[in-house]
Amino acid sequence: MDKVVVTGGLGFIGSHTVVELQNEGFEVVIIDDLSNSTLETLDRITSITGKKPQFEELDLKNKSKVEAFFKTHSDVKGVIHFAASKAVGESVEKPLLYYENNITTLVYLLKTIGQLESSNFIFSSSCTVYGQADELPITENAPVKKAESPYGNTKQIGEEIIKDTCHVDADFNAISLRYFNPIGAHPSAKIGELPIGVPQNLVPFITQTAIGLRDQLSVFGDDYPTDDGTCIRDYIHVVDLAKAHVVALQRLLVKRNTTNCETFNLGTGTGSSVLEVIHAFERVSGEKLNYEIAQRRAGDIVSAYADTTKANEVLGWKAKSTLDDAMRSAWKWEQFIRKKI
Ligand code: UD1
């Protein structure tokens, strides 16, 4: 059984990926500092898969502890790196915190992994690197635009750091995965997204409004040059996204990768407007959502959706869930978690 380390493995995408890795027979060791997650997720993962992943509470900024951890786990075959700060607004307020949390830790991790016998690395990147792309759908060859925020910048810089590392170390194999908009939750409703405070992202805001935690959803602008005037994104079910990580890791482990530094878009290939997402939610939940049209949000791009040809053909992976599936699972999770708290 191959051993895999998942940093941030108790977070939203991380926890779903741990489940899929375990389902595929991997031995998983989770590193998480619990800054934006809870230990309860470990039990929930265990109740889904029937197998408790190993867990180490570890802050990746602690270089000596990271080194000690990988000395203990020198037989690890791959690392999937999710641990990072991800609030766009907060990153504007606290840029150095973001550079420290997302860049310093990446450097420590790569230095340490470079010493291992097997150094296979998967990096969580984002479609944010494309900004407003000139052409849609967006291929991996679209130019990387100047980042709108320190958070976005950490994803761009992270990819560059990985590229430079691949360049000097032929034994270091990396894949950067550029996520479009991950939404939804595990069909069991045992794990899902749990934003701290007021959600910044659309889908948790919708479900929290429907459950009564928020009064009203503001739709940020209906005067964009799109069919219904609202912005378009590529919403991908988190379980589909998680499965892509397993496939990407397997590609590295069997050395099917064509270069030691590859990049893939992970999306559905279909764009949905904000109003379409709201209507999908209303359809699957049977709830009427209280929303109003509000001002545009600064920094929003009009439209982004992926060309997924590369992931489809090279990874042999394709998102399977529909927007309705994802909204149904997000709603089920919201109902579950609010009853628990
Ligand atoms: C946001 C981040 C992006 C990050 C991604 C991760 C910003 C500007 N961008 O992307 O860097 O990688 O999350 O998931 O924060 N919307 C509303 N009302 C709301 C919330 C959102 O109308 O209360 C609209 C937005 O204007 C947008 C769409 O819903 O058109 C999706 O928004 P969101 O979920 O925040 O994702 P992104 O903006 O695509």
Residues whose N, C-alpha, C, O or C-beta is under 5 A from the ligand:
A	BS01	UD1	V88 S126 T128 N181 Q200 N201 L202 V203 F205 S218 V219 F220 C231 R233 V274 R297 G299 D300
